[in-house]
Amino acid sequence: MRCLRKRSMLPLLGLLLTSLLVLNLYMEDGYVLEEDKRQLRDTTAHSPSSERYVHSFRDLSNFSGSINVTYRYLAGTPLTRKKYLTIGLSSVKRKRGNYLLETIKSIFDQSSYEELKEIVVVVHLADFDLVWCDPEEFYPSLDGLKRNYNDPEDRVRFRSKQNIDYAFLLNFCTNLSDFYMMLEDDVRCSRNFLTALKKVITSREGSYWEMPCDWLLIHFRGLLAQKDVIRFKPSLFQHMGYYSSYKGQENKLKDDDFEEDSLDIPDNPPANLYTNINVFESYDAAKAYSAVDEATFAHGALEVGEKLVGTKKGKQCSSFITIGEFKNGNVEVQDVDRKIAFDIECVRIVVTASQKEWIIIRSISIWTTQPPSQ
């Protein structure tokens, strides 16, 4: 379940042909209209694409999202006022089982009369089968997508389409209410869930529900499932503006890691990293090798190895030779290809002495030599 404050909407597609069912049985005057009840019964028994149950929803333009969207198949009652909560459900036809109506019934059965006056339920029937119905031609291509989490291609396609379904539904619901909650189409609600939600929202009234775009980037990274902040050093861009675009205020921000001529950027080819040195918290060796702006704790000498062999810990080299010693915390070895007669498969930092102080390895940089083109 997700509950969020709604203010603006992402730019999606210019046009959408979709099927939505808007359940708004409790009108502003507090009475349940017989026509609404009849329409709900008929809609559950027939396809919502039937011309008998199609509403133009012209009045809905006052509540529509930020893009130009055409909805052809609609059933329900247009809102007369903005509600407190919109509950959005996106559903496709299942090969086995159908729980949508049970979910909708649970929403209404578990809500009080007063709570229902503050709720609007919107159902998006997102199956490409036009009996349900959402035309495939109005979706972006779902073929040749990147495979994540070792999912088979059909599951990648299913999950990607589901993201678009949710976006279409959220766009339709923009400005219908103060808050929006997405529910799966196979859930059962607890009694008076709206009252519980209101208490949580009220307790967070002092929270920042909205923020400037540069602050939003932090949360955008999380939405992309990116765990770590990736910072490139040396920085490739420097802030030079002294006067802000907002009222000409002074802005003296400078990036200390910026280098105008950053030509000596390491290649750092893909590698598996291991260490048997105790590290502090989550500061493992991989963070010194990557572009993540963090460090690892260790100390020692530099070795290179050849002949990868398989071990319980993965592939490791069978032998190593020393090519440099750390001095004042640094080691730099140049022209390695002229000094070593074999292709380097491993690089190892070896601890050569003990000490009480912690050692921080901030960066591991490796440059590669490209073979001459033939």
Residue, then its C-alpha position, 0 to 999 in steps of 0.5 A: m500500500r502506498c499513500l502519497r500527497k498529490r500535487s503534480m503529475l509526470p508527463l506521460l503519453g498525449l492520448l490514452l484509450t482506457s477503461l476506468l470505473v469510478l465508484n463514488l456512491y456517496m455524494e455530497d448531500g450524504y445520500v446513496l443514489e439509487e441510480d448509482k447503485r443500479q449502475l454499479r450492479d449493471t457494471t459488475a455484470h457487463s463489460p464497461s465498454s458497453e455504450r449503455y454505461v459510458h459517461s462523457f465525464r465532461d465535468l471531470s475536466n476540472f479534476s483531470g491530470s496535467i496531460n491531454v488524455t482521452y478516456r473512451y470507456l468510463a462507468g460511474t459518477p463524476l465527482t461534485r467536489k474534491k475528496y480526501l482520499t482516492i483509492g486506485l486499483s489497477s487490474v488485469k484478467r488472471k488465468r486463475g482466480n479473480y479477486l477484484l470484486e472482493t477487494i472493492k467490496s472489502i473497501f466499502d464494507q470496512s468503511s463507515y458511512e462518514e468515511l465513504k463520503e471522503i473516499v473515491v475508488v477508481v479501477h483501471l482495467a488494464d488488460f489488452d483484451l478489449v473485453w477488459c480493455d486497454p489497447e496495446e497500441f497506446y503503450p510504449s514498446l514492451d519488447g527488448l527490455k532490459r532483464n533485471y533480477n534474472d526475470p524471464e522476458d515475459r515477466v520483465r514485460f509484465r512488470s514493465k507494463q504494470n508500471i505504465d498501468y499505475a502511471f495511467l491510473l495515477n494521472f487520471c486520479t490527479n486532483l480528485s482528492d488530497f491524497y492517493m492510495m494504490l491498492e493491489d486488486d487482491v487485498r482485504c481491508s481492515r475496518n475503518f482503515l481511512t480513520a487510521l490513515k488520517k491519524v498517521i497523516t495528521s501526525r506528519e503534518g510538519s513533514y516536507w511533502e514537497m521540495p525543490c527539484d534538486w532535493l528531489l533527486i535524492h529520492f529519485r535515486g531511491l526510486l531507481a533502486q540505486k543504493d549508493v550515491i555515485r560521485f565522480k572524482p575529480s569532479l568534471f563540472q564546477h559551479m561558476g555563477y556568483y549571482s543566483s537566478y532567484k532574486g540575484q542572491e549571492n551564491k559562493l558554492k564551489d566544488d573542491d574536487f573539480e579539476e579543469d584538466s582531468l586527463d588522468i582518469p582511471d579505467n578501473p575495469p570490472a572486477n571482483l573484490y575480496t578482503n580478509i581485513n576487518v572493515f568498519e561497518s559497511y566500508d568494504a573494499a569495493k567502495a574504494y575501487s568504485a566511484v562511490d564517495e566513501a572509503t575503506f579501512a586497511h593498510g599494506a603493499l601492492e602485488v599483481g598475479e597471474k593464472l586465475v584458479g577457482t576457489k571456494k571464494g571464487k576465482q583467484c590467482s595462484s601466484f603474485i609478485t610485488i611491484g611496489e611499496f606504500k610510502n606515506g600512504n600512497v603507492e604509484v606504479q607506472d609502465v607496468d606493462r613493460k615491467i611484467a611479462f604476463d597479463i595481470e589477472c589480479v591486484r592485491i594489497v598486502v599488509t606488511a606491518s601492524q599499527k594501532e591507528w586505522i588506515i583509510i584506503r580512499s581510492i584504488s585506481i587502475w589504468t589499462t593498456q588497450p591492444p593496438s588496433q589491427 
